[in-house]
Amino acid sequence: MGFYSQVIAPRLLDWGMSDPSLALYRREVLSDVQGEVLEIGFGTGINLSYYPEHLQQLVTVDANPGMNALAQKRIESSNIRVDNRVLNGENLPMADNTFDCVVSTWTLCSIANVEQALKEIYRVLKPGGRFFFIEHGLSDDPKVQVWQNRLNPINKAIADGCNLNRNIKELIEAQFKNVTIEQFYAPKSPKVSGYMYKGVASKV
């Protein structure tokens, strides 16, 4: 992992993902989170201020140590106890059936083996546990899809592996049978990067 990935990309992503237009989605996704919680792709810790007040402890993972360095200020100022680990979401060390909830916000786009990561999310959830997510991905408009596919290599290079063209609905439904999902364009966002998938998947 080079200088750009560890130093430049985390700062660019922190700036971009701190956009106030995304705050509403964070509140909606995190409002029902409870119990033992794992966040995949913690990044620079922007979600911390949006978790419910009753949440006391949170386990987080992110593969990029540069993200972890920026997250420390938010962790130190939060009332939530955070067990923040530099780990890849594709290979979690946690035991089966550990968490009541798993959270992912704009993370599945950048995990190399996203199918394996979703298997891990399912594995560490308790029976009846819920996976809360907001992700961007493949549009339902073929014309937009053309541009997503064209621009994807460039976007991956400048946005630390972020893919524009993943079908998040298909990926999640391949692992979870009980899924509630909304698909929409985020206002004021370019269509190639602003097609959202927001929902909850439950472990049977």
N, C-alpha and C positions, 0 to 999 in steps of 0.2 A: 504494500500500500504506500504510494508515493506522497510527495509534498502536497500536490494538488488535492488528493483525496482526504488527507488528514488535516490540512490547514485551510486551504482556500474553499473547497466544497462545503465543509461544515458551516462556514460563515455565510456563504451565499444561500444555503438552504435555510439557515436560521432566519435570515432576512426575509426570504420569500415565504416561508411557512408561518411567519409572524403576522402576515397580512390580516387585518381586522375582518376581512370578508370571510375568513375561514373559521372565525370564532364560534359562530352559530352552529356549525356542523360539529365542532368539538364538544360543545355543551350538550347537543342532542345525543351524540354517541355515548358520552361518558355519564349521562345523568342517572342511569340505572345500574351502574357498575357497583358491585358490593362483594364483601367477603375477601377471600384470598385472590389477589389479582396479579396477573402478569401482563406487562406491556412489551410487545415485540416492536423493535425499531424505535427505541425511546428517543433517538436523535439528541437534540439539544434541550430536551425536557419541557417543551412548550406546553404539553398537556397538563402539567402538574397543577396549574392554577384552575383547571376546569373539572377536576375530579370532585365528587361529592364531599362535603365537609366531614361526613361520618367515616370516610376511608382513612384508616390509620397506617396501613403498611402496603407497600407496592414493590414487587420485584420487576426489574426492567432489564432488557438486554438490547445491545446494539453492537454491531460488528466493527464499527469505526471508532478507534480510540480518540480521534479528533473531535467527534461528537461528544464523547464522554467528558472531555476537558471543558467544553462549553456548558455542558449540563450542570456542572458542579455548583455554579452560582444559584441556579434555580432550586437545586436540591437543598442547599444550605438555608434558603429563605422559605422553604415549604414546611407546613405542619405535618406533612406525611413522611413517615420513615421510608426511605427508599433504599432498597438493596440493588444497586446499579452495577451491572456486570457487562464487561466487554466480551460478548459471545455472539456466535452466528446463530440465527434463528432456525437454521436447518438441522442443527445438532444440539438440542437442549439437554442439559445434565439432570433436569428435574425428573422425579419419579412419575409414573403413570398416575392419573387421577388426583393431581395436586391442587389445581386451581378452580375456583368458582367461576372466574371470568378471565378471558384473555382479550386484550385490546390491540388493535392495529389501526393506525391513522396514517394514510399515505406512505405505506411501507412495502406492501406486496409488489409494488412496481419495480423495486430495486433488489429484491432477493434473487440471487442467481437461480437456485433450484426451488422455485416457489411451491411446486407440488410437494416436495419433501417438507418444507416449512409448514405447510397446512396440515400435513400428517402429524407433525410434531405438536402443533397447536391442539389438534383433536386428541392426541395421546395424553397430554398433560392436563386437559380439562377433566373435571369430575363428571360422572354421569349426571346429566341434567344441566351441566355447566354451559355458559354462553360465550360466544365469540362476537364481540362488538367491533364493527369496522366502518371506516370511511376511506375509500380508495378512488383513485382516478384510473381510467383505462380506455379500452376500445369503445368508440362511439357506436351507436346503432345506425348511424348514417353512413352508407357506403362511400359517399364523397369525402367525408371527413376521415374515414378509415384510410383512404388512399394517401392523404397527407400525413396521417399518423405513422403509416408504414414507411413513407419516404423520409420523414424527419427523425425516426427512431434512432438510427445509428448516431446522429449528431447529438441528440438529447442524452443518450446513454453516456457519451463522452464528457459532456459538460455538467451533467447532473448526477454524477457519482453512481452510474449504473441504472438510472431511472428509465423504465420502458413506458412508452406512450400507448402501446397497442396490446396490452394484455386484457383478455376477457375475464374480468374478475368474477362475474357471476358464474361462468362455467367452471372456473378453478375452484371456487368455494363449494359449489354444488357437487363437484366430483368427490369431495370429502365429507360434506355434511348433507344429511337428507332433509333436515328441518331448517329452512332458510327463509327469512323475510328480508326483502331487498327493494330499495328504491333506486331508480336510475334517472339521471337528469344532468343538464348542463348547469354548471355554477355560473351565476350572473357575473358579468364583467371579466370572465376568464376566456382566453382563446379556446375555441372548440377542440383543437387538437390536444390540449392538456386539461380541459375543464369538464370532461364528461365523468360524472361521479357515480359511484356505487356505494350506497349507505345502507347498513342493515345489521341484523343479528342472526347468527347461526347457532343452533343448539345441538349438544351432544346427546344422542339417544342413550 
